[in-house]
Every structure is written in C-alpha cells, then in structure tokens.
Amino acid sequence: MPATIVTHSFVPWQALEQHQTTLPTGSFGACANFVGSMRDFNAGDEVSEMTLEHYPAMTQHYLDELCGTTIAQWQLVDALIMHRVGIIRPGEAIVLTAAWAAHREAAFAACRHLMEELKSQAPFWKKELTPTGERWVHNAPSEK
C-alpha cells in the first residue's frame, strides 16, 4: 500500500510495472490505473510551469490513509499513489494511481476514487506560471 511523494520526474509505466512485481503472482485479476500529466494551458492561458507545494508530514499521512481506506472499501489486493511535488513542466507526469483487485469493477471504482479524492481533498497547493506572471490555483470540482 505505498503512497510516494517524489520531487523528480518519473515514468509512470515503469513505476507501475515495478510495483506490480512485488504483488503475489495470481493474487489479482485486474489492475486499473490513471496517469495525470501537466498541460501547457489552464483557464484559457498558456502555462509554462507549475509548482506543487505541500507540508510533507501532513501530505504523506493523508495519502497513506487514502490508500488504506480505499483498499478496505473495495477489498483490493493493493493500491498505489505516486505524486509529484516541486517544479513540473508540461508533459511531465504529476500523479499515478493504481488499484489491484480480484475483478475489474472494484479496480476501476477504486482507481477513480483515489483520483477524485486526490483532486478535491489532498493537501497540495498549486501555483502556475503564465505569460502574465504567477497565480495560485484552487482545487477544481470533480470532473465526472
């Protein structure tokens, strides 16, 4: 049940493959995942970089709790969250969520839940750099 906060770019597919090799062979029948990457636009403006800030102990605790409650709620084999902080540039991965379960329904639902909770509740603060300067961005409502 890892939740990892990273300060460097990462390749989501490598992280996913690496984590999956730690799970018992045959213990799951489905893995659903989501990768979010930085766009070069937001709210009608060009964005050249984004800075994600956090309070490390509070954020790690939140992510660990989210993984644990999600595993219990959907009876998962495991869940994974990998989230960037620091300076991020367009095209770079920001977040990876994954859920391993016996069946696809639970894996899909759990993966979506992880992402929706991260987007709306996680203690990250986002600042964007646009042609007119820096601006803080508030969490958006769920994009269902």
Secondary structure, 3 states (H helix, E strand, C coil): CCEEEECCCCCHHHHHHHHHCCCCCCCCCEEEEEEEECCCEECCEECCEEEEEECHHHHHHHHHHHHHHHHHHHCCCEEEEEEECEEECCCCEEEEEEEEECCHHHHHHHHHHHHHHHHHHCCEEEEEEECCEEEEECCCCCCC
